[in-house]
Amino acid sequence: MILRTILVVISTFMLMACATTSADKSKKTDDPSVSRATDTDGLSFEADLASRMLDHDNLDLTPERLQELQKESLTKTEEKVLDAEVGFDFFLDAQETQAMENYFKMFTHTHRHTFENWLKRSETFLPYIKGVFQERGLPTDLIYLPFAESGFNAWAYSRAGAAGLWQFMPATGRHYGLRVDWWMDERRNPYLSTHSAADYLEKLFNDFDDWYLALAAYNAGEGRVSRAMVRSGHDNYFDLIQGPYLARETRNYVPKFLAILKIVHNLEELGFEPINWDNAPDLREIEVQPGTDLLALANACNMDWDDFRHLNPAFRRQVSPSNAAVDVMVPAAQYELANNFLQSPDSRPFAGYQRYQVGRGDSWWRISNRFGVPVNVLKAVNNTNSNLLRVGQYVIVPAGGSGAQVASSTTQDHAQRRATYIVQRGDTLSEISSKFNVNLATLMASNGINNPRSLRAGQRLYIPGPTQAAQEQGRQVEYQVRRGDTIWGIARRFGVEPRDLQRWNNISGNQIIRPGDSLRVYVR
C-alpha cells in the first residue's frame, strides 16, 4: 500500500504536467476529405445545439479536477474492485494506473449521478449491442465502449462534430455505410451505427494487431496513430504514449475505458443498481417510402412527435427522405397501426417532396406561388412559423396543386393528417385559439378554414404550436458565452437574427457580453 501511495503521488505530478496539453478535438478526422459539421451539410447548427448534451466534454482530467480528486479517498471495497482484473486485462504502468484511478473516483464519487444516468440509458441499447458483437466475435467488453464515448446518449454531439452512441465523424460514418445529410444523420441511429462501429473496431484491430493501439485509433483516428508511430519510431502503445505524439485525451483513453469496465463489472459491490438486461423496449422495424409524413405516422400510432423521434433520432425532418425508402422503429404494440397507415394514401399526402435552396429575393410567398403550395403548408412541413428565410438555406417543398380552391383544400387535408386537437361540443375557434395561445387568423389559415362558424364537433385541427412563444421562437437553449464570442457569431451559429438574440436577452446594441454569461436562444 505504501508503494502504491508513492506511485500515486509521483504519477499525479506527471499527469498534471501532461494535462496542460490540449485535448484532441479532431477525433477520427485523419482523412483530409472529412468535413467538420459545416453549414453546407446542415450539421453545424445541430452540432452546436447538442454539444451541451455530450457531458464527456466536462469530464476531463484537468489540473483543477486532479487536485479535487486527490481529496477523494477510496473505501476498502473500492480498492479491491480497482485492483481486480477485468476481461480486457491490460497491463498499465504507474502513470496510467493513476489516470485509471482518477477516472474511477470521478465516476464513483464526484460524478456518480452522471454515471447512474449512463447506466440507465445503456439498458435500452446494451442487449442489441451485445448480440451484434458476439455474432462478430469481438471481445464482449467492447460493448461498454459507448460509456467512454457518449454515455449511451444517441443524440450526443462532440464539439468536433462526432455524433451518436459511437461518436462517428461525418466522413467516417459515411465510409462505414451511415447516411449523413440534410434529411438524416444515421450516426444517431443506435442500431445501424452499432454495426458500423463493429466494422470499424474490427478493421482497427486488423490494422494494428493490438487492442491498445486499436482503441487509441478509435479515439484519435488510425491515421493519427500511424503517423505518431512513424514520428516516434515506436510500434507499441506504451512507448508511444510516453512522448508528445498523441493528445492527452488519447493517452488517457485506455485508462478511462478500464475504469469504466471495473465499475460495470462490480456494480452491486460499488452500490450501483445492476443493469437490467430485460429493459430494452420491444420495437419493430418497418419500411417507409420516400416522402412519408412522419408526424402523421406518429399520430396514426397514437404517439406524440417527441416520443416517435426518441425512437428514431436519425431523422432531421418531419418527412422521410425524398429519394430513398428507409426504416423506422415503432413499438411492437403500434406496428399494425403503422402498417395500416403506410398502406394508405395519407402517408404520402403529396406527389413527393423536394429540397429547395433559397435564393436571393425568395420569400415564403414567392416559393408558395412558384410551386403552388400554400404558405402555411410550407411552414408546417418545415416545422417553422418564422417569416424569415436566409439565402442558401434549404427548405422542404411538397408537390401540390395551384389556385385558391386547391390551396385551401390542400391546407385542410394537410391539417387533418397532422391534427393535434379534436374539436369538442361547444368549442369555438376563438376559445381554441385562446386555449393554445395561437392567433385566430393563424389557426384558421393553418387549417384552411374560411368561415369560423363552420367548426363542428369531432373535427380535427392542426395547432401550429403549443404556445405563441414556441411558434414564434422555437425551442429554448441556454448558451454559455465562450472566449471570443460575439452576438453576431452566436446568432450565425444558431441560425437566428442578431437583433432577435439581443431582444431575447435584453441586450442593448452597445452592451458587451463576457465569457461565462448565459444567453437564451430560441432555435427551430
C-alpha positions, 0 to 999 in steps of 0.5 A, a space after each residue: 500500500 505504501 508503494 502504491 501511495 508513492 506511485 500515486 503521488 509521483 504519477 499525479 505530478 506527471 499527469 498534471 504536467 501532461 494535462 496542460 496539453 490540449 485535448 484532441 478535438 479532431 477525433 477520427 478526422 485523419 482523412 483530409 476529405 472529412 468535413 467538420 459539421 459545416 453549414 453546407 451539410 446542415 450539421 453545424 447548427 445541430 452540432 452546436 445545439 447538442 454539444 451541451 448534451 455530450 457531458 464527456 466534454 466536462 469530464 476531463 482530467 484537468 489540473 483543477 479536477 486532479 487536485 479535487 480528486 486527490 481529496 477523494 479517498 477510496 473505501 476498502 471495497 473500492 480498492 479491491 474492485 480497482 485492483 481486480 482484473 477485468 476481461 480486457 486485462 491490460 497491463 498499465 504502468 504507474 502513470 496510467 494506473 493513476 489516470 485509471 484511478 482518477 477516472 474511477 473516483 470521478 465516476 464513483 464519487 464526484 460524478 456518480 449521478 452522471 454515471 447512474 444516468 449512463 447506466 440507465 440509458 445503456 439498458 435500452 441499447 446494451 442487449 442489441 449491442 451485445 448480440 451484434 458483437 458476439 455474432 462478430 466475435 469481438 471481445 464482449 467488453 467492447 460493448 461498454 465502449 459507448 460509456 467512454 464515448 457518449 454515455 449511451 446518449 444517441 443524440 450526443 454531439 462532440 464539439 468536433 462534430 462526432 455524433 451518436 452512441 459511437 461518436 462517428 465523424 461525418 466522413 467516417 460514418 459515411 465510409 462505414 455505410 451511415 447516411 449523413 445529410 440534410 434529411 438524416 444523420 444515421 450516426 444517431 441511429 443506435 442500431 445501424 451505427 452499432 454495426 458500423 462501429 463493429 466494422 470499424 473496431 474490427 478493421 482497427 484491430 486488423 490494422 494494428 494487431 493490438 487492442 491498445 493501439 486499436 482503441 487509441 485509433 478509435 479515439 484519435 483516428 488510425 491515421 493519427 496513430 500511424 503517423 505518431 508511430 512513424 514520428 516516434 519510431 515506436 510500434 507499441 502503445 506504451 512507448 508511444 504514449 510516453 512522448 508528445 505524439 498523441 493528445 492527452 485525451 488519447 493517452 488517457 483513453 485506455 485508462 478511462 475505458 478500464 475504469 469504466 469496465 471495473 465499475 460495470 463489472 462490480 456494480 452491486 459491490 460499488 452500490 450501483 443498481 445492476 443493469 437490467 438486461 430485460 429493459 430494452 423496449 420491444 420495437 419493430 422495424 418497418 419500411 417507409 417510402 420516400 416522402 412519408 409524413 412522419 408526424 402523421 405516422 406518429 399520430 396514426 400510432 397514437 404517439 406524440 412527435 417527441 416520443 416517435 423521434 426518441 425512437 428514431 433520432 436519425 431523422 432531421 425532418 418531419 418527412 422521410 427522405 425524398 429519394 430513398 425508402 428507409 426504416 423506422 422503429 415503432 413499438 411492437 404494440 403500434 406496428 399494425 397501426 403503422 402498417 395500416 397507415 403506410 398502406 394508405 394514401 395519407 402517408 404520402 399526402 403529396 406527389 413527393 417532396 423536394 429540397 429547395 435552396 433559397 435564393 436571393 429575393 425568395 420569400 415564403 410567398 414567392 416559393 408558395 406561388 412558384 410551386 403552388 403550395 400554400 404558405 402555411 403548408 410550407 411552414 408546417 412541413 418545415 416545422 417553422 412559423 418564422 417569416 424569415 428565410 436566409 439565402 442558401 438555406 434549404 427548405 422542404 417543398 411538397 408537390 401540390 396543386 395551384 389556385 385558391 380552391 386547391 390551396 385551401 383544400 390542400 391546407 385542410 387535408 394537410 391539417 387533418 393528417 397532422 391534427 393535434 386537437 379534436 374539436 369538442 361540443 361547444 368549442 369555438 375557434 376563438 376559445 381554441 385559439 385562446 386555449 393554445 395561445 395561437 392567433 385566430 387568423 393563424 389557426 384558421 389559415 393553418 387549417 384552411 378554414 374560411 368561415 369560423 362558424 363552420 367548426 363542428 364537433 369531432 373535427 380535427 385541427 392542426 395547432 401550429 404550436 403549443 404556445 405563441 412563444 414556441 411558434 414564434 421562437 422555437 425551442 429554448 437553449 441556454 448558451 454559455 458565452 465562450 472566449 471570443 464570442 460575439 452576438 453576431 457569431 452566436 446568432 450565425 451559429 444558431 441560425 437566428 437574427 442578431 437583433 432577435 438574440 439581443 431582444 431575447 436577452 435584453 441586450 442593448 446594441 452597445 452592451 458587451 457580453 463576457 465569457 461565462 454569461 448565459 444567453 437564451 436562444 430560441 432555435 427551430 
